[in-house]
Amino acid sequence: MKNFRTVFMGIDVSKNTLDFCIHDSQNNKNYSIKNSEKEIMKLFNKCTSYSSCIIVGVENTGRYNWPLYHALLDKDVKLYVVSPLHLKRSMGLVRGKNDKIDAERIMMFIKKHHYELTPWKAPRLQIQKLKVLLTERNFRIRMKRQLLASQKDYYLMKNIQMQKPLLELNCELLNQINQQIKALEETIEELIMQDKQLHNKAKLMQTVPGVGKILCWVMLAQTNEFKNISNPRKMACYSGVVPFENRSGTSLIRKPRVSFLADKQMKSLLHLGAMSAIRLDNDLRIYYQRKVKEGKNKMSALNAVRNKIIHRVFAVVKNQVPYENKLIYSV
């Protein structure tokens, strides 16, 4: 009779290769294979022949993880996708690295912490498409910012008669990028309109003051339709709008501050949403004005509005009821 056992795997992902560190009750085994679905399935079929439970840890490296995700869809495997920053900060003092060592460190991390983590859930095809489209849009937004910034330096080339031709090329490229951004946004809107679940959630979310299309799309993608992050407090922490206490004994006492460990894009979009909300006639504006009159710092009051927006979005999605704008705010 075969002695089945739990196997822990750490996988270091790169564009062309995957480095595995496999630990069972006996020792560690290291493998390096091509990053393809076929090769991954071969290795996992071999492991399932002698193990009753396979627990896999992998860094979140974006699209390079896709062959692994597709190969494990039908496998009885617990997969944990961990933030690279989380892994880095858990290692303590380390010196040197390579792919083999990284795979071993990921395996040791997942063996120690898998009870505290949430297994990875495969998003629907529509969410995968939404993430790709948003990534492409963000890439073009960054290009647009760079081109606009470079226009400011063209006046320095006036003496050598290069200002006008460079400006014309810059504007031509900007027009093309603007057209592509518009086309991507139209594709995203069409994608959401064609999916009943996404359309319903997006419609409810946009009833909350300050929530526009972009914030709505990014929140749907980052939360996996509110499946991976289903708690507004966790979302607020993820977005960097929750102040944390900073004190030690009686010698170190500082004001609570938000953490820099946050999704910067989400925080930026929430900031723009909060700025928009306090300009409109709604209860969030009244809340903001009341806090400022009480002596609260304006940025702190604005951060509280961001937090309110998150909680209202989660409430309307959970209750499936549009947000009602109440001009008289009640605590």
Residue pairs with C-beta under 8 A, 6 or more apart in sequence:
2 50
4 50
4 51
4 52
5 24
5 25
5 50
5 51
5 52
5 53
6 24
6 25
6 51
6 52
6 53
6 54
6 55
7 22
7 23
7 24
7 47
7 51
7 53
7 54
7 55
8 22
8 23
8 24
8 55
8 57
8 107
8 110
8 111
9 20
9 21
9 22
9 23
9 47
9 54
9 55
9 56
9 57
9 107
9 110
10 20
10 21
10 23
10 57
10 58
10 102
10 103
10 104
10 105
10 106
10 107
10 108
10 109
10 110
11 18
11 19
11 20
11 21
11 56
11 57
11 58
11 59
11 68
11 103
11 106
12 18
12 19
12 59
12 99
12 100
12 102
12 103
12 106
13 35
13 58
13 59
13 61
13 64
13 65
13 68
14 35
14 61
14 64
14 99
15 35
15 64
16 34
16 35
17 32
17 33
17 34
17 35
17 99
18 32
18 33
18 34
18 35
18 39
18 40
18 68
19 30
19 31
19 32
19 99
19 100
19 102
19 103
20 29
20 30
20 31
20 32
20 33
20 43
20 103
21 28
21 29
21 30
21 100
21 103
21 104
21 106
21 107
22 28
22 29
22 30
22 31
22 47
22 107
23 29
23 107
23 111
24 50
24 51
28 104
28 107
30 100
30 103
30 104
31 43
32 99
32 100
33 39
33 40
33 42
33 43
35 64
35 67
35 68
36 67
37 67
37 70
37 71
40 67
40 68
40 71
40 72
41 71
44 54
44 71
44 72
44 75
44 77
47 54
48 54
48 75
48 76
53 78
54 75
54 76
54 77
54 78
55 77
55 78
55 80
55 110
55 111
55 114
56 72
56 77
56 78
56 79
56 80
56 110
57 80
57 82
57 106
57 107
57 109
57 110
57 114
58 65
58 68
58 79
58 80
58 81
58 82
58 106
59 81
59 82
59 83
59 84
59 87
59 106
60 81
60 82
60 83
60 84
61 84
65 81
69 79
69 120
69 122
72 79
73 122
78 114
78 119
79 119
79 120
80 110
80 114
80 117
80 118
80 119
80 120
81 120
82 106
82 109
82 110
82 117
85 261
87 105
87 106
87 109
90 109
90 113
91 105
91 109
94 105
110 117
118 228
121 224
121 227
121 228
123 131
123 224
123 225
123 227
124 225
126 191
126 195
126 198
127 220
127 221
127 224
127 225
129 191
130 188
130 191
130 192
130 198
130 217
130 220
130 221
131 221
133 184
133 187
133 188
133 191
134 188
134 217
134 218
134 221
136 184
137 181
137 184
137 185
137 188
138 265
140 177
140 180
140 181
140 184
141 181
143 177
144 174
144 177
144 178
144 181
147 170
147 173
147 174
147 177
148 174
150 170
151 167
151 170
154 162
154 163
154 166
154 167
154 170
155 163
157 163
157 166
185 213
188 217
189 213
191 198
192 198
192 199
192 202
192 217
192 220
193 199
197 225
198 220
198 225
200 320
201 220
201 225
201 226
201 317
202 213
202 216
202 217
202 220
203 322
204 316
204 317
204 320
204 321
204 322
204 323
205 211
205 216
205 219
205 220
205 313
205 316
205 317
206 212
206 213
206 216
207 316
207 322
207 323
208 309
208 312
208 313
208 316
208 323
209 276
209 277
209 280
209 282
209 283
209 284
209 285
209 309
209 323
209 325
210 273
210 274
210 275
210 276
210 277
210 280
210 284
210 305
210 309
211 273
211 309
211 313
212 273
212 276
214 269
215 269
215 270
215 272
215 273
218 265
218 266
218 269
219 235
219 266
219 313
220 226
222 229
222 238
222 263
222 266
223 229
223 230
223 235
226 314
226 317
229 235
229 238
230 314
231 314
232 310
232 311
232 313
232 314
232 315
233 242
235 310
235 314
236 242
236 306
236 307
236 310
236 311
237 259
238 262
238 263
238 266
239 262
239 263
239 266
239 267
239 270
239 306
239 310
240 258
240 259
240 260
240 261
240 262
240 263
240 264
240 266
240 267
241 258
241 262
241 267
241 270
241 303
241 306
241 307
241 310
242 258
242 259
242 307
243 256
243 257
243 258
243 300
243 303
244 256
244 257
244 258
244 259
245 256
246 252
246 254
246 255
246 256
246 257
247 253
247 254
258 303
267 306
270 306
270 309
270 310
271 302
271 306
273 306
273 309
274 284
274 302
274 303
274 305
274 306
274 309
275 302
277 284
277 285
277 288
277 305
277 309
278 284
278 285
278 288
278 289
278 302
278 305
279 285
281 327
282 325
282 327
283 325
283 326
283 327
283 328
283 329
284 305
284 308
284 309
286 327
286 328
286 329
287 304
287 305
287 308
287 329
288 301
288 302
288 304
288 305
290 329
291 300
291 301
291 304
292 298
292 301
296 304
312 323
315 323
316 322
316 323
